[in-house]
Amino acid sequence: MTHLDDTDIKILELLQENSKLTTKELAAKVNLSATPVFERIKRLEVNGYINKYTAILNPEKINNGFSVYCNIRLKKHSQEYILNFTAAIKDIKEITECYNVSGDYDFMLKIYVQNMQHYQLFVQEKLGVIESIGSLHSIFVLKEVKHTFSLPIY
């Protein structure tokens, strides 16, 4: 599928808002019957437009409301150091996002922990043992102004 029509776009927008909508509910919102909507959803999944369905948890309710962006600078820009770093952080559950970035730093992490004390322990016990890290710079989130998982669709 190389082109999304208006109905595909509407289905994707509705699913981004609420992935628990049934096929019947989606069909009513896009003025089609359930079968063609079901087929469109399956096609969107098969063609990689929909990666997965998930529940978005409230970090405060699960006692992980302290969020930090951590910029990482590696000791060297060698393949060995990059592979070491990426392998090490993949299984650290507090790290929810990791991006290889341009600029003064090599990677940017999004981290959720309970509070500042837990972040200090996290840095010492988890990030501090990764040999390829040269330095890090932490940015503490004071207030979340906008947070959405919905992507614009063109």
C-alpha positions as CSV (number, residue, x, y, z in Angstrom):
1,M,0.0,0.0,0.0
2,T,1.6,3.2,-1.1
3,H,-1.3,5.6,-0.8
4,L,-3.7,6.2,2.1
5,D,-7.2,7.4,1.2
6,D,-9.3,9.6,3.4
7,T,-11.0,6.6,5.0
8,D,-7.7,5.0,5.9
9,I,-6.5,8.2,7.4
10,K,-9.7,8.6,9.4
11,I,-9.4,5.0,10.7
12,L,-5.8,5.6,11.7
13,E,-6.7,8.9,13.5
14,L,-9.6,7.2,15.3
15,L,-7.4,4.3,16.4
16,Q,-4.7,6.7,17.7
17,E,-7.3,8.4,19.8
18,N,-8.8,5.1,21.1
19,S,-7.4,1.7,20.0
20,K,-10.2,-0.1,21.9
21,L,-12.8,1.0,19.4
22,T,-14.5,-2.1,17.9
23,T,-14.6,-2.6,14.2
24,K,-18.4,-1.9,14.4
25,E,-17.8,1.4,16.2
26,L,-15.1,2.4,13.7
27,A,-17.4,1.5,10.8
28,A,-20.1,3.8,12.1
29,K,-17.6,6.7,12.4
30,V,-16.3,6.3,8.8
31,N,-19.7,5.4,7.3
32,L,-18.8,1.9,6.1
33,S,-19.9,-1.5,7.1
34,A,-17.8,-3.6,9.5
35,T,-16.3,-6.0,6.9
36,P,-14.6,-3.4,4.7
37,V,-13.3,-1.6,7.9
38,F,-12.0,-4.9,9.2
39,E,-10.2,-5.5,5.9
40,R,-8.7,-2.0,5.8
41,I,-7.4,-2.4,9.4
42,K,-5.8,-5.8,8.5
43,R,-4.2,-4.2,5.4
44,L,-2.9,-1.3,7.5
45,E,-1.4,-3.8,9.9
46,V,0.1,-6.0,7.3
47,N,1.6,-3.0,5.4
48,G,3.2,-1.7,8.6
49,Y,1.1,1.5,9.2
50,I,0.0,0.0,12.5
51,N,2.8,-1.4,14.6
52,K,0.9,-2.6,17.7
53,Y,-1.9,-1.8,20.1
54,T,-1.0,-0.9,23.7
55,A,-2.3,0.5,27.0
56,I,-0.7,3.8,28.0
57,L,-0.2,3.9,31.8
58,N,-0.2,6.9,34.1
59,P,3.4,7.1,35.5
60,E,2.2,8.8,38.7
61,K,-0.3,6.0,39.5
62,I,2.5,3.3,39.2
63,N,4.9,5.4,41.2
64,N,7.2,6.3,38.3
65,G,6.3,9.9,37.8
66,F,9.8,11.4,37.8
67,S,10.9,11.7,34.2
68,V,14.3,12.6,33.0
69,Y,15.9,13.2,29.6
70,C,19.5,12.1,29.7
71,N,22.0,13.1,27.0
72,I,24.8,10.6,26.6
73,R,28.2,11.2,25.1
74,L,30.2,8.1,24.3
75,K,34.0,7.9,25.0
76,K,34.6,7.1,21.3
77,H,32.6,7.0,18.1
78,S,33.6,3.5,17.3
79,Q,31.3,0.7,16.3
80,E,32.4,-1.3,19.3
81,Y,31.4,1.5,21.7
82,I,28.1,2.1,19.9
83,L,27.2,-1.6,20.0
84,N,28.2,-1.9,23.6
85,F,26.0,1.1,24.6
86,T,22.9,0.1,22.6
87,A,23.1,-3.5,23.9
88,A,23.5,-2.4,27.5
89,I,20.5,0.0,27.5
90,K,18.0,-2.3,25.7
91,D,17.1,-4.3,28.8
92,I,17.1,-1.4,31.3
93,K,13.3,-1.0,32.0
94,E,13.5,2.5,33.3
95,I,14.7,3.7,29.9
96,T,11.6,4.0,27.8
97,E,13.1,5.7,24.7
98,C,16.5,6.0,23.2
99,Y,17.5,8.1,20.2
100,N,20.8,8.4,18.4
101,V,21.1,12.1,17.9
102,S,23.2,14.8,16.2
103,G,24.9,17.6,18.0
104,D,26.9,17.7,21.2
105,Y,25.6,14.4,22.4
106,D,25.4,10.9,20.8
107,F,22.2,9.6,22.4
108,M,19.2,10.9,24.2
109,L,17.3,8.7,26.7
110,K,13.9,9.2,28.3
111,I,13.9,7.6,31.8
112,Y,11.1,7.1,34.3
113,V,11.9,6.6,38.0
114,Q,10.2,7.2,41.3
115,N,12.1,10.3,42.4
116,M,15.5,12.1,42.4
117,Q,17.0,9.6,44.9
118,H,16.0,6.7,42.6
119,Y,17.5,8.6,39.7
120,Q,20.8,9.0,41.5
121,L,20.9,5.2,42.2
122,F,19.9,4.5,38.6
123,V,22.8,6.6,37.3
124,Q,25.3,5.0,39.7
125,E,24.1,1.4,39.3
126,K,22.9,1.2,35.8
127,L,24.3,3.9,33.6
128,G,27.5,4.2,35.5
129,V,28.5,0.6,34.8
130,I,28.3,1.0,31.0
131,E,31.9,1.2,29.9
132,S,31.3,3.1,26.6
133,I,29.7,6.2,28.3
134,G,32.0,9.1,28.5
135,S,29.7,11.6,30.1
136,L,26.0,12.3,30.6
137,H,23.8,15.4,31.1
138,S,20.5,15.1,32.9
139,I,17.4,17.2,32.2
140,F,14.6,16.9,34.8
141,V,11.1,17.4,33.7
142,L,9.3,19.9,35.9
143,K,5.9,19.8,34.2
144,E,4.6,18.0,31.2
145,V,3.0,20.5,28.9
146,K,2.1,18.3,26.0
147,H,2.4,14.5,25.6
148,T,0.8,12.7,22.8
149,F,1.4,9.5,21.0
150,S,-0.7,10.6,18.0
151,L,1.2,11.3,14.8
152,P,0.0,13.7,12.1
153,I,-1.0,11.8,9.0
154,Y,-0.5,13.3,5.6
